[in-house]
Amino acid sequence: MLRDRTAIAGIGQTEFGKTVEGSEKALACRAILAALADAGIAPGEVDGLASYTMETTDEVDVARTIGLGDLSFFTQVGYGGGAGCGVVGLAALAVASGQANVAVAWRSRKRGSGQRPWASRLGRLPPPLQFSRPFGLLRPVDEVAMLARRYMHEFGATREDLGRIAVTVRSHANRNPAAVMYGKPMTLDDYLAARWVSEPLCLFDNCLETDGALAVVIVSAERARDLRQPPVLVHAFAQGLPQQHQTMTNYFNEDPLLGPSHACAPALWRNASFGPADVDVAQLYDAFTPLIPLSWEGYGFCGRGEGAQFDGVPYNTSGGGLSEAYVHGFNLITEGVRQLRGTSTSQVAGASTCLVTSGEGVPTSALLLRRAA
Amino acid sequence: MSDSGLLLPEFDEEAAPFWTAAMGGSLVVQRCDGCGRLRFPPRPACPWCQSFEFSWPAVSGRATVWSFVVPHPPLLPAYAELAPYNVVVVALEEDPTIRMVGNLVASADAPINSVDPATIEIGMPVQVVFQRVAEDVTLPRWVRA
């Protein structure tokens, strides 16, 4: 079992912004070097890499650019925002099983200054997109708004509920100098007055479009004890692809509101020594506000339909994808590490456990992190 | 993409019967010959009985609105011109877990922005209509029943 056998020993990131100088490759390399420096580990010691299939920089380029050692493990995880905890989890599995000694996971993206992915889908569409895009359901926000409207209808959730989520996450970004929305407060009235993007979702239900990169370094828990930073243990990890799921347009099964978190959660908790009631702080994938209530419900923090009112655990304390940076959820992982080091700008006093989740609405993944005793 | 800039389906082996039937004014859904269960979107085997045998019967075209959205720009140019428009997901009368994405329109030849979104409600009964959008493509859309 993976439990507590590996640790995140280093975290690194570039600056975040609408436009950040440098290629995705250069940003990836900067973030990885920053994470290695944070851990106090030389690049030549790295022998494992894990990344997203959507990453534009391959292992060969990273390794020869920053002088990594001979690699004995390299892997990728698919499904965009669903991959984040997965790449970290696979890196941890590699270290725990002896396939690698020092593994790095990263994500680099120029979404702020680059093209929007949905706008590149021209021409004749294959299945399954041919059953949604021709009708004008074009963007991820449209696909999630369809589920959000149904959720609001079934459970009585309101725009004000979603607005409170956006405002809460923004308030955390306002305390985080690295956040794109640092210094830009938002009220519920601001939220309610914002322009529509896909009704029932408005501008502030959407994550940012960000340039930036992040990385983490994973070593054995034993090695981590002797390194520069307080070790943050990888307590449990799971992926989740529910039966009869369809990525993003998950409208074609018995109950489309039972998303990937409902498949990921049992596998996560069965390998953990604690449960939802013991989680001190959470970093929930927030490309869109409705994913937060769906995640609270999926991971067992409240009952179905109760997620929009749930406020029992502090969440997205760096500002998340909504207000810090949208780098396919990787900043949620590094913020989880900061909370357990005690260095978050919205520190939860005494936090010793953290749940981090990846994309809800796509095949997903999640991590439980724990402060070393 | 059509001349109008709207996105269109390609006709691959799995889904061509659906689009060919739509050209002829018929809504068809894949049905397993082994267990009789309907499935959509199409795929080569039945996930419930694993049979690779299937047929494409016509369904009634009666459905109810399961959910809907109203997209606003930024959108691809051809869609931005029509925005705000509606996109609905409807649940078929024959099996409410068979759902299809489409648009609610005022009549069989009306555009996707022809219905006031404020008048759309979840649960509303609808009926399929067919709109030719390119020489070789007809899309199923929906009107109030």
Interface residues (C-beta under 8 A of the other chain):
Chain A: R116 A119 R121 L122 G123 R124 L125 P126 P127 P128 Q130 F131 S132 R133 P134 F135 G136 L137 L138 R139 D142 A145 M146 L147 R149 R150 H153 R195 W196 V197 S198 E199 P200 L201 Q243 Q244 Q246 T249 Y251 F252 N253 E254 P256
Chain B: M1 L6 L7 L8 P9 E10 D12 E14 A15 F40 P41 P42 P47 W66 S67 F68 V69 V70 P71 H72 P74 L75 L76 Y79 L82 P84 Y85 V87 V89 T97 I98 R99 M100 V101 G102 N103 I112 P117 I122 V133 L139 R141
